[in-house]
Amino acid sequence: MKKALASFEQVFIVRHLLKWTLIAIPVALVTASLVALFLWLLDVVTGWQWQQGWLLYLLPLAGIGIYLLYKLYGKDAEKGNNLIMEEIHEPGGGVPVRMAPLVLVTTLITHLFGGSAGREGTAVQMGGSMASLLGKWFKLPKEDVRIILMMGIAAGFGAVFGTPLTGAIFALEVLAIGRIKYDALIPCLIAAVFADIVCSAWGIQHTSYYINLQPSLTHEGELFRFQVYTILKVVVAGIAYGLAAWLFIQLLHLIKAQMLRLVPGRKWLIPVIGGVAIIVLTLVLGTRDYLGLGVISKNLGGVSITNAFNIDGVHTWSWWWKLLFTAITLGCGFKGGEVTPLFFIGAALGNTLATLMGAPVDLFAGLGFIAVFAAATNTPIACTLMGVELFGTDNALYYAIACFTAYYFSGHAGIYSAQRTAVAKTTYTNK
């Protein structure tokens, strides 16, 4: 009898996998195609911003345009990633289709006129929007709607960064602090892998990062001491990464709250104030390195994520300036993601810490890259895997130590207000 039941269970599993594979293919195809279009357009508008510097001075007007688009057509779509997460927690009205074109257009506007923002939010929102639409077309029950929305997140994240494994785990881990529900694991993985393949098929090439940590030590004792000292330095850096994430979260929420308090009833003024602040900061600092994505710089020796992996590639306080520029941009209503700026903040901070502690610059830039993101989103496992996918497996232990340490020291705050706390990080929190 038990053998018969076991055989029946395997048949059910095969049917389950076949069902979600068939659903994952259109989710991945549509989402990845939109992500590919977005990434191509993002390169185009970034080039325009670099060539036509005067566009920055229109940033306040661009902010008004974004405000009007969401006021006229956005409705609940303005909640962005939080709306998708709310629908996963408690399926209700669904994620509107208009979210995809709105966030696509407004993110491009933000980058064209010099706002400091990312791209993952746009990819995730397009993925969630398209997944919700397909869920309605397929007439899925509520319990399956939750899974297809998670697949949309996984597909969008996996495609935009070229990290399918990270995308799958991120979609599971980001919903609740301290809990991962594995019922959507295979569907999310299938969607993320297909999305990465489709995005690459469109000719999209992702930035490559390298950590060349190869200590030239001749004795086993020397290697042991190197590893021990490096681990201790990684722990110290992990604390700093977590605190930097906490600072970004607090500043972002503070700016949002204060803007609503200062200009009640005149929300269109909020992006104007933010745009003016970005212009003033740019003029005061005398550099445009903190505008846009920041993956690469217009100038060969400028401050950027890629240059943060080199000695003297950034300035001591580069991480702070990118944090401030991004918090103002997103806190004042401009659109885009937080993740790529978090990569910038972490990589720049890692460079600074490595210089201070006499540690390998490329390693600590890479650790900051993933750890600040882990702390701000409360996704240490996904970000450890991101380190493996982006930088290779050689330093996986350091990735985990940095991400886990940063995760604890960022507290229970996060960039996503819809994220729930399932299990507290420490017993002290429960008292």
Backbone hydrogen bonds, N-H to C=O, Kabsch-Sander energy under -0.5 kcal/mol:
donor,donor_aa,acceptor,acceptor_aa,energy
5,L,1,M,-2.3
6,A,2,K,-2.5
7,S,3,K,-2.3
8,F,4,A,-2.2
9,E,5,L,-2.3
10,Q,6,A,-1.9
11,V,7,S,-1.8
12,F,8,F,-2.1
13,I,9,E,-2.3
14,V,10,Q,-2.2
15,R,11,V,-2.3
16,H,12,F,-2.6
17,L,13,I,-2.6
18,L,14,V,-2.5
19,K,15,R,-2.5
20,W,16,H,-2.2
21,T,17,L,-2.0
22,L,18,L,-2.2
23,I,19,K,-1.5
24,A,20,W,-2.5
25,I,21,T,-1.8
27,V,23,I,-1.5
28,A,24,A,-3.2
29,L,25,I,-2.6
30,V,26,P,-2.4
31,T,27,V,-2.3
32,A,28,A,-2.7
33,S,29,L,-1.6
34,L,30,V,-2.1
35,V,31,T,-2.5
36,A,32,A,-2.7
37,L,33,S,-2.2
38,F,34,L,-2.6
39,L,35,V,-3.0
40,W,36,A,-2.2
41,L,37,L,-2.6
42,L,38,F,-2.7
43,D,39,L,-1.8
44,V,40,W,-1.7
45,V,41,L,-2.8
46,T,42,L,-2.1
47,G,43,D,-2.0
48,W,44,V,-2.0
49,Q,45,V,-2.4
50,W,46,T,-2.2
51,Q,47,G,-2.2
52,Q,48,W,-3.0
53,G,51,Q,-0.7
55,L,52,Q,-2.0
56,L,53,G,-1.5
57,Y,54,W,-1.2
58,L,55,L,-1.8
59,L,56,L,-1.9
62,A,58,L,-2.5
63,G,59,L,-2.2
64,I,60,P,-1.6
65,G,61,L,-2.0
66,I,62,A,-2.2
67,Y,63,G,-2.4
68,L,64,I,-2.6
69,L,65,G,-2.2
70,Y,66,I,-2.0
71,K,67,Y,-2.2
72,L,68,L,-2.6
73,Y,69,L,-2.4
74,G,69,L,-0.6
74,G,70,Y,-1.1
75,K,70,Y,-1.2
77,A,74,G,-2.3
78,E,75,K,-1.3
79,K,76,D,-1.6
80,G,77,A,-1.6
82,N,79,K,-1.4
83,L,80,G,-1.0
84,I,80,G,-1.3
85,M,81,N,-2.2
86,E,82,N,-2.4
87,E,83,L,-2.2
88,I,84,I,-1.6
89,H,85,M,-2.3
90,E,86,E,-2.8
99,M,96,P,-1.3
100,A,97,V,-1.4
102,L,98,R,-2.0
103,V,99,M,-2.5
104,L,100,A,-2.0
105,V,101,P,-2.4
106,T,102,L,-2.6
107,T,103,V,-1.9
108,L,104,L,-1.7
109,I,105,V,-2.0
110,T,106,T,-2.2
111,H,107,T,-2.2
112,L,108,L,-2.6
113,F,109,I,-1.9
114,G,111,H,-1.0
115,G,110,T,-3.1
117,A,115,G,-0.9
118,G,337,G,-2.4
123,A,119,R,-1.9
124,V,120,E,-2.9
125,Q,121,G,-2.3
126,M,122,T,-2.3
127,G,123,A,-2.3
128,G,124,V,-2.9
129,S,125,Q,-2.4
130,M,126,M,-2.4
131,A,127,G,-2.3
132,S,128,G,-2.2
133,L,129,S,-1.9
134,L,130,M,-2.5
135,G,131,A,-2.3
136,K,132,S,-1.7
137,W,133,L,-2.2
138,F,134,L,-2.7
139,K,136,K,-0.6
140,L,135,G,-2.3
144,D,141,P,-0.8
145,V,141,P,-1.9
146,R,142,K,-1.7
147,I,143,E,-0.8
148,I,144,D,-2.5
149,L,145,V,-2.0
150,M,146,R,-1.6
151,M,147,I,-2.0
152,G,148,I,-1.7
153,I,149,L,-1.8
154,A,150,M,-2.5
155,A,151,M,-2.9
156,G,152,G,-2.4
157,F,153,I,-2.7
158,G,154,A,-2.7
159,A,155,A,-2.1
160,V,156,G,-2.1
161,F,157,F,-1.5
162,G,158,G,-1.0
163,T,158,G,-1.0
167,G,163,T,-2.5
168,A,164,P,-2.2
169,I,165,L,-2.0
170,F,166,T,-3.1
171,A,167,G,-1.9
172,L,168,A,-0.9
173,E,169,I,-2.8
174,V,170,F,-2.5
176,A,173,E,-0.5
177,I,420,R,-3.7
179,R,176,A,-1.4
182,Y,180,I,-0.6
184,A,181,K,-0.8
185,L,182,Y,-1.5
188,C,184,A,-2.3
189,L,185,L,-2.2
190,I,186,I,-2.8
191,A,187,P,-2.3
192,A,188,C,-2.6
193,V,189,L,-2.5
194,F,190,I,-2.4
195,A,191,A,-2.4
196,D,192,A,-2.2
197,I,193,V,-2.1
198,V,194,F,-2.7
199,C,195,A,-2.7
200,S,196,D,-2.1
201,A,197,I,-2.1
202,W,198,V,-1.2
203,G,200,S,-1.9
204,I,199,C,-1.4
209,Y,390,L,-0.5
212,N,210,Y,-0.5
214,Q,212,N,-1.0
217,L,215,P,-1.7
223,L,219,H,-1.9
224,F,220,E,-2.2
225,R,221,G,-2.4
226,F,222,E,-2.5
227,Q,223,L,-2.4
228,V,224,F,-2.6
229,Y,225,R,-2.8
230,T,226,F,-2.4
231,I,227,Q,-2.4
232,L,228,V,-2.2
233,K,229,Y,-2.2
234,V,230,T,-2.4
235,V,231,I,-2.3
236,V,232,L,-2.0
237,A,233,K,-2.7
238,G,234,V,-2.9
239,I,235,V,-1.9
240,A,236,V,-1.8
241,Y,237,A,-2.8
242,G,238,G,-2.3
243,L,239,I,-2.3
244,A,240,A,-2.2
245,A,241,Y,-2.2
246,W,242,G,-2.3
247,L,243,L,-2.4
248,F,244,A,-2.3
249,I,245,A,-2.6
250,Q,246,W,-2.6
251,L,247,L,-2.5
252,L,248,F,-2.6
253,H,249,I,-2.4
254,L,250,Q,-2.3
255,I,251,L,-2.6
256,K,252,L,-1.9
257,A,253,H,-2.4
258,Q,254,L,-2.9
259,M,255,I,-2.4
260,L,256,K,-1.7
261,R,257,A,-1.6
262,L,258,Q,-2.6
263,V,259,M,-2.0
266,R,263,V,-1.7
269,L,266,R,-2.0
270,I,267,K,-1.3
272,V,268,W,-0.7
273,I,269,L,-2.7
274,G,270,I,-2.4
275,G,271,P,-2.7
276,V,272,V,-2.4
277,A,273,I,-2.3
278,I,274,G,-2.1
279,I,275,G,-2.0
280,V,276,V,-2.6
281,L,277,A,-2.5
282,T,278,I,-2.2
283,L,279,I,-2.2
284,V,280,V,-2.6
285,L,281,L,-2.6
286,G,282,T,-1.6
287,T,282,T,-1.0
291,L,288,R,-1.6
292,G,115,G,-1.0
302,G,299,N,-2.0
305,I,294,G,-2.7
306,T,295,V,-2.1
308,A,304,S,-1.1
308,A,305,I,-0.6
309,F,306,T,-1.1
310,N,307,N,-1.9
313,G,310,N,-1.9
318,S,315,H,-1.5
321,W,317,W,-1.9
322,K,318,S,-2.2
323,L,319,W,-1.9
324,L,320,W,-2.6
325,F,321,W,-2.7
326,T,322,K,-2.3
327,A,323,L,-2.4
328,I,324,L,-2.2
329,T,325,F,-2.2
330,L,326,T,-2.7
331,G,327,A,-2.0
332,C,328,I,-1.4
333,G,330,L,-1.4
334,F,329,T,-1.9
342,L,338,E,-1.8
343,F,339,V,-2.2
344,F,340,T,-2.1
345,I,341,P,-2.9
346,G,342,L,-2.7
347,A,343,F,-2.8
348,A,344,F,-2.6
349,L,345,I,-2.4
350,G,346,G,-2.6
351,N,347,A,-2.0
352,T,348,A,-2.0
353,L,349,L,-2.8
354,A,350,G,-2.5
355,T,351,N,-1.9
356,L,352,T,-1.9
357,M,353,L,-2.5
358,G,354,A,-1.2
359,A,354,A,-2.2
364,F,360,P,-2.2
365,A,361,V,-2.3
366,G,362,D,-2.1
367,L,363,L,-2.4
368,G,364,F,-2.2
369,F,365,A,-2.2
370,I,366,G,-1.6
371,A,367,L,-2.9
372,V,368,G,-2.0
373,F,369,F,-0.5
374,A,370,I,-2.2
375,A,371,A,-2.5
376,A,372,V,-2.2
377,T,373,F,-1.8
378,N,374,A,-1.2
379,T,374,A,-1.5
383,C,379,T,-1.9
384,T,380,P,-1.8
385,L,381,I,-2.1
386,M,382,A,-1.8
387,G,383,C,-1.8
388,V,384,T,-1.5
389,E,385,L,-2.5
390,L,386,M,-2.7
391,F,387,G,-2.9
392,G,387,G,-0.5
392,G,388,V,-1.4
396,A,393,T,-1.8
399,Y,395,N,-2.0
400,A,396,A,-2.3
401,I,397,L,-2.3
402,A,398,Y,-2.6
403,C,399,Y,-2.7
404,F,400,A,-2.8
405,T,401,I,-2.2
406,A,402,A,-2.5
407,Y,403,C,-2.3
408,Y,404,F,-1.7
409,F,405,T,-2.0
410,S,406,A,-0.9
410,S,407,Y,-0.5
411,G,408,Y,-1.2
413,A,410,S,-0.7
415,I,376,A,-2.2
417,S,415,I,-0.6
419,Q,416,Y,-1.3
420,R,175,L,-2.1
422,A,177,I,-1.8
422,A,420,R,-0.7
423,V,177,I,-2.4
429,T,426,T,-0.7
430,N,427,T,-0.9
431,K,428,Y,-1.4
